[in-house]
């Protein structure tokens, strides 16, 4: 992959968090090439192998983004970038959300793009973050999992077996026809 670009909404201050509005913006982004920083050549592929949540200090944003661009080049994902700031230090009054994409040119032509979801807010908005992220997770079926047994035995997911959130997610999947 030879080049990448990141884009976000041109909004100077992100709007208040609204999961439905963010999903709508993502759908619009993928159905329209308007607002792209540069024209693409070849097909654009939207890809998400996983959900990736990164909590970053707003002061390290400039150093964090190149690493995240590299990670999404190797593992296309729905990337959540969470920035929580102390009250009164430039943080918005409540939780805000915006979307963008990071795209990598493929050697064979075309572009592979990962979605970015930017969540930002003051420390007092911290308790809202888990439900905000949960509302926007790429669902199991979108990632190719259709049954519990397949997900529970996936070598990449086995390390999560003891986590309550993972167990809750597994329970939400259908049982396979074989069980």
Short mmCIF file of the C-alpha atoms (twelve columns), coordinates in Angstrom:
data_MODEL
# 
_entry.id   MODEL 
# 
loop_
_atom_site.group_PDB 
_atom_site.id 
_atom_site.type_symbol 
_atom_site.label_atom_id 
_atom_site.label_alt_id 
_atom_site.label_comp_id 
_atom_site.label_asym_id 
_atom_site.label_seq_id 
_atom_site.Cartn_x 
_atom_site.Cartn_y 
_atom_site.Cartn_z 
_atom_site.pdbx_PDB_model_num 
ATOM 1   C CA . UNK A 1   0.000   0.000   0.000  1 
ATOM 2   C CA . UNK A 2   1.686   3.102   -1.145 1 
ATOM 3   C CA . UNK A 3   -0.256  6.101   0.095  1 
ATOM 4   C CA . UNK A 4   -2.937  7.011   2.557  1 
ATOM 5   C CA . UNK A 5   -5.126  9.931   3.369  1 
ATOM 6   C CA . UNK A 6   -7.372  10.680  6.266  1 
ATOM 7   C CA . UNK A 7   -10.440 12.803  6.046  1 
ATOM 8   C CA . UNK A 8   -12.990 14.072  8.470  1 
ATOM 9   C CA . UNK A 9   -15.972 16.293  8.226  1 
ATOM 10  C CA . UNK A 10  -15.213 19.927  7.452  1 
ATOM 11  C CA . UNK A 11  -17.169 20.979  10.519 1 
ATOM 12  C CA . UNK A 12  -15.077 23.298  12.711 1 
ATOM 13  C CA . UNK A 13  -16.642 21.970  15.906 1 
ATOM 14  C CA . UNK A 14  -18.073 18.465  15.843 1 
ATOM 15  C CA . UNK A 15  -21.827 18.119  16.386 1 
ATOM 16  C CA . UNK A 16  -23.274 16.556  19.555 1 
ATOM 17  C CA . UNK A 17  -23.108 12.748  19.541 1 
ATOM 18  C CA . UNK A 18  -25.980 11.121  17.634 1 
ATOM 19  C CA . UNK A 19  -25.428 7.495   16.566 1 
ATOM 20  C CA . UNK A 20  -28.118 7.604   13.880 1 
ATOM 21  C CA . UNK A 21  -26.701 10.793  12.359 1 
ATOM 22  C CA . UNK A 22  -23.162 9.348   12.357 1 
ATOM 23  C CA . UNK A 23  -24.301 6.155   10.608 1 
ATOM 24  C CA . UNK A 24  -26.156 8.314   8.063  1 
ATOM 25  C CA . UNK A 25  -22.981 10.368  7.456  1 
ATOM 26  C CA . UNK A 26  -21.008 7.160   6.948  1 
ATOM 27  C CA . UNK A 27  -23.564 5.841   4.431  1 
ATOM 28  C CA . UNK A 28  -23.475 9.166   2.592  1 
ATOM 29  C CA . UNK A 29  -19.679 9.144   2.590  1 
ATOM 30  C CA . UNK A 30  -19.617 5.725   0.924  1 
ATOM 31  C CA . UNK A 31  -22.270 6.524   -1.661 1 
ATOM 32  C CA . UNK A 32  -20.731 9.827   -2.714 1 
ATOM 33  C CA . UNK A 33  -17.214 10.868  -3.572 1 
ATOM 34  C CA . UNK A 34  -17.980 14.496  -2.743 1 
ATOM 35  C CA . UNK A 35  -15.649 16.071  -0.240 1 
ATOM 36  C CA . UNK A 36  -12.689 13.808  -0.883 1 
ATOM 37  C CA . UNK A 37  -9.308  15.500  -0.555 1 
ATOM 38  C CA . UNK A 38  -8.136  14.082  -3.875 1 
ATOM 39  C CA . UNK A 39  -9.769  12.113  -6.695 1 
ATOM 40  C CA . UNK A 40  -9.439  8.330   -6.546 1 
ATOM 41  C CA . UNK A 41  -8.419  6.126   -9.386 1 
ATOM 42  C CA . UNK A 42  -9.973  2.684   -9.510 1 
ATOM 43  C CA . UNK A 43  -12.541 1.175   -7.202 1 
ATOM 44  C CA . UNK A 44  -12.842 2.084   -3.531 1 
ATOM 45  C CA . UNK A 45  -13.364 -0.791  -1.116 1 
ATOM 46  C CA . UNK A 46  -14.845 -0.174  2.304  1 
ATOM 47  C CA . UNK A 47  -13.335 -2.717  4.689  1 
ATOM 48  C CA . UNK A 48  -13.718 -3.558  8.369  1 
ATOM 49  C CA . UNK A 49  -12.081 -6.668  9.783  1 
ATOM 50  C CA . UNK A 50  -12.699 -5.467  13.337 1 
ATOM 51  C CA . UNK A 51  -13.608 -2.587  15.610 1 
ATOM 52  C CA . UNK A 52  -10.593 -0.712  16.963 1 
ATOM 53  C CA . UNK A 53  -11.060 1.660   19.899 1 
ATOM 54  C CA . UNK A 54  -8.178  3.992   20.722 1 
ATOM 55  C CA . UNK A 55  -8.290  6.366   23.655 1 
ATOM 56  C CA . UNK A 56  -5.818  9.150   22.984 1 
ATOM 57  C CA . UNK A 57  -4.795  12.209  24.896 1 
ATOM 58  C CA . UNK A 58  -5.691  15.242  22.758 1 
ATOM 59  C CA . UNK A 59  -2.088  16.456  23.111 1 
ATOM 60  C CA . UNK A 60  -0.752  13.305  21.418 1 
ATOM 61  C CA . UNK A 61  -3.217  13.302  18.498 1 
ATOM 62  C CA . UNK A 62  -0.572  14.394  15.963 1 
ATOM 63  C CA . UNK A 63  1.759   11.559  17.014 1 
ATOM 64  C CA . UNK A 64  -1.003  8.949   17.294 1 
ATOM 65  C CA . UNK A 65  -2.611  9.380   13.860 1 
ATOM 66  C CA . UNK A 66  0.344   8.144   11.728 1 
ATOM 67  C CA . UNK A 67  0.444   4.948   13.792 1 
ATOM 68  C CA . UNK A 68  -3.303  4.444   13.384 1 
ATOM 69  C CA . UNK A 69  -3.050  5.047   9.635  1 
ATOM 70  C CA . UNK A 70  -0.395  2.310   9.485  1 
ATOM 71  C CA . UNK A 71  -2.495  -0.093  11.599 1 
ATOM 72  C CA . UNK A 72  -5.589  0.407   9.412  1 
ATOM 73  C CA . UNK A 73  -3.435  -0.172  6.333  1 
ATOM 74  C CA . UNK A 74  -2.578  -3.623  7.666  1 
ATOM 75  C CA . UNK A 75  -5.920  -4.361  9.350  1 
ATOM 76  C CA . UNK A 76  -8.833  -2.427  7.835  1 
ATOM 77  C CA . UNK A 77  -11.260 -1.613  10.634 1 
ATOM 78  C CA . UNK A 78  -13.876 0.695   12.004 1 
ATOM 79  C CA . UNK A 79  -11.572 2.938   14.019 1 
ATOM 80  C CA . UNK A 80  -12.943 4.767   17.046 1 
ATOM 81  C CA . UNK A 81  -10.685 7.604   18.205 1 
ATOM 82  C CA . UNK A 82  -11.722 8.741   21.663 1 
ATOM 83  C CA . UNK A 83  -10.394 11.977  23.156 1 
ATOM 84  C CA . UNK A 84  -11.507 12.901  26.665 1 
ATOM 85  C CA . UNK A 85  -10.263 16.196  28.071 1 
ATOM 86  C CA . UNK A 86  -10.420 17.954  31.416 1 
ATOM 87  C CA . UNK A 87  -13.342 20.339  31.723 1 
ATOM 88  C CA . UNK A 88  -12.542 23.858  30.533 1 
ATOM 89  C CA . UNK A 89  -9.442  22.951  28.489 1 
ATOM 90  C CA . UNK A 90  -11.052 23.293  25.090 1 
ATOM 91  C CA . UNK A 91  -13.260 20.261  25.572 1 
ATOM 92  C CA . UNK A 92  -16.789 20.460  24.162 1 
ATOM 93  C CA . UNK A 93  -19.643 20.776  26.660 1 
ATOM 94  C CA . UNK A 94  -20.833 17.195  26.014 1 
ATOM 95  C CA . UNK A 95  -19.906 14.154  23.959 1 
ATOM 96  C CA . UNK A 96  -19.482 14.966  20.265 1 
ATOM 97  C CA . UNK A 97  -19.056 12.720  17.258 1 
ATOM 98  C CA . UNK A 98  -17.820 12.976  13.712 1 
ATOM 99  C CA . UNK A 99  -16.737 10.580  10.973 1 
ATOM 100 C CA . UNK A 100 -14.031 10.287  8.376  1 
ATOM 101 C CA . UNK A 101 -12.020 7.663   6.538  1 
ATOM 102 C CA . UNK A 102 -8.441  6.637   6.107  1 
ATOM 103 C CA . UNK A 103 -7.728  5.182   2.679  1 
ATOM 104 C CA . UNK A 104 -4.760  3.257   1.323  1 
ATOM 105 C CA . UNK A 105 -3.894  2.851   -2.337 1 
ATOM 106 C CA . UNK A 106 -3.587  -0.782  -3.378 1 
ATOM 107 C CA . UNK A 107 -0.628  -1.787  -5.565 1 
ATOM 108 C CA . UNK A 108 -3.063  -3.490  -7.965 1 
ATOM 109 C CA . UNK A 109 -5.201  -0.355  -8.174 1 
ATOM 110 C CA . UNK A 110 -8.143  0.927   -6.249 1 
ATOM 111 C CA . UNK A 111 -8.326  2.050   -2.663 1 
ATOM 112 C CA . UNK A 112 -9.092  0.249   0.612  1 
ATOM 113 C CA . UNK A 113 -10.765 2.511   3.173  1 
ATOM 114 C CA . UNK A 114 -11.378 2.186   6.898  1 
ATOM 115 C CA . UNK A 115 -14.016 4.218   8.661  1 
ATOM 116 C CA . UNK A 116 -13.019 6.582   11.446 1 
ATOM 117 C CA . UNK A 117 -15.369 7.683   14.187 1 
ATOM 118 C CA . UNK A 118 -14.139 10.573  16.309 1 
ATOM 119 C CA . UNK A 119 -15.639 10.871  19.790 1 
ATOM 120 C CA . UNK A 120 -14.607 13.827  21.912 1 
ATOM 121 C CA . UNK A 121 -15.786 15.242  25.202 1 
ATOM 122 C CA . UNK A 122 -15.040 16.378  28.729 1 
ATOM 123 C CA . UNK A 123 -14.378 13.914  31.576 1 
ATOM 124 C CA . UNK A 124 -17.989 14.346  32.701 1 
ATOM 125 C CA . UNK A 125 -19.075 12.728  29.374 1 
ATOM 126 C CA . UNK A 126 -16.924 9.648   30.073 1 
ATOM 127 C CA . UNK A 127 -19.835 7.493   31.343 1 
ATOM 128 C CA . UNK A 128 -21.602 7.999   27.980 1 
ATOM 129 C CA . UNK A 129 -18.739 6.500   25.955 1 
ATOM 130 C CA . UNK A 130 -19.476 2.740   26.346 1 
ATOM 131 C CA . UNK A 131 -23.055 3.037   25.108 1 
ATOM 132 C CA . UNK A 132 -21.986 5.434   22.326 1 
ATOM 133 C CA . UNK A 133 -19.382 2.975   21.066 1 
ATOM 134 C CA . UNK A 134 -21.719 -0.011  21.463 1 
ATOM 135 C CA . UNK A 135 -24.284 1.749   19.254 1 
ATOM 136 C CA . UNK A 136 -21.734 2.065   16.446 1 
ATOM 137 C CA . UNK A 137 -19.861 -1.245  16.595 1 
ATOM 138 C CA . UNK A 138 -19.546 -3.173  13.376 1 
ATOM 139 C CA . UNK A 139 -21.819 -6.079  14.156 1 
ATOM 140 C CA . UNK A 140 -20.810 -9.741  14.175 1 
ATOM 141 C CA . UNK A 141 -22.580 -10.545 10.914 1 
ATOM 142 C CA . UNK A 142 -20.881 -7.603  9.208  1 
ATOM 143 C CA . UNK A 143 -17.558 -9.168  10.250 1 
ATOM 144 C CA . UNK A 144 -18.574 -12.573 8.881  1 
ATOM 145 C CA . UNK A 145 -19.615 -14.344 12.093 1 
ATOM 146 C CA . UNK A 146 -22.981 -16.037 11.841 1 
ATOM 147 C CA . UNK A 147 -22.952 -18.379 14.809 1 
ATOM 148 C CA . UNK A 148 -21.585 -18.702 18.344 1 
ATOM 149 C CA . UNK A 149 -19.367 -21.703 17.742 1 
ATOM 150 C CA . UNK A 150 -17.511 -20.064 14.849 1 
ATOM 151 C CA . UNK A 151 -16.843 -16.933 16.899 1 
ATOM 152 C CA . UNK A 152 -15.977 -18.810 20.118 1 
ATOM 153 C CA . UNK A 153 -13.377 -20.964 18.356 1 
ATOM 154 C CA . UNK A 154 -11.810 -18.251 16.187 1 
ATOM 155 C CA . UNK A 155 -8.107  -18.212 17.189 1 
ATOM 156 C CA . UNK A 156 -8.053  -14.414 17.002 1 
ATOM 157 C CA . UNK A 157 -10.947 -14.158 19.462 1 
ATOM 158 C CA . UNK A 158 -9.975  -16.895 21.964 1 
ATOM 159 C CA . UNK A 159 -7.955  -14.455 24.159 1 
ATOM 160 C CA . UNK A 160 -11.200 -12.541 24.794 1 
ATOM 161 C CA . UNK A 161 -13.016 -15.603 26.176 1 
ATOM 162 C CA . UNK A 162 -12.947 -14.435 29.810 1 
ATOM 163 C CA . UNK A 163 -14.235 -10.934 29.118 1 
ATOM 164 C CA . UNK A 164 -17.868 -10.264 30.127 1 
ATOM 165 C CA . UNK A 165 -18.519 -8.057  27.081 1 
ATOM 166 C CA . UNK A 166 -17.235 -10.838 24.796 1 
ATOM 167 C CA . UNK A 167 -19.508 -13.393 26.501 1 
ATOM 168 C CA . UNK A 168 -22.467 -11.024 26.072 1 
ATOM 169 C CA . UNK A 169 -21.630 -10.634 22.380 1 
ATOM 170 C CA . UNK A 170 -21.346 -14.420 21.922 1 
ATOM 171 C CA . UNK A 171 -24.734 -14.908 23.556 1 
ATOM 172 C CA . UNK A 172 -26.247 -12.503 21.011 1 
ATOM 173 C CA . UNK A 173 -25.170 -14.739 18.121 1 
ATOM 174 C CA . UNK A 174 -27.319 -17.613 16.918 1 
ATOM 175 C CA . UNK A 175 -26.437 -21.194 17.732 1 
ATOM 176 C CA . UNK A 176 -25.076 -23.094 14.757 1 
ATOM 177 C CA . UNK A 177 -27.225 -25.754 13.111 1 
ATOM 178 C CA . UNK A 178 -24.716 -28.385 14.271 1 
ATOM 179 C CA . UNK A 179 -25.285 -27.713 17.989 1 
# 
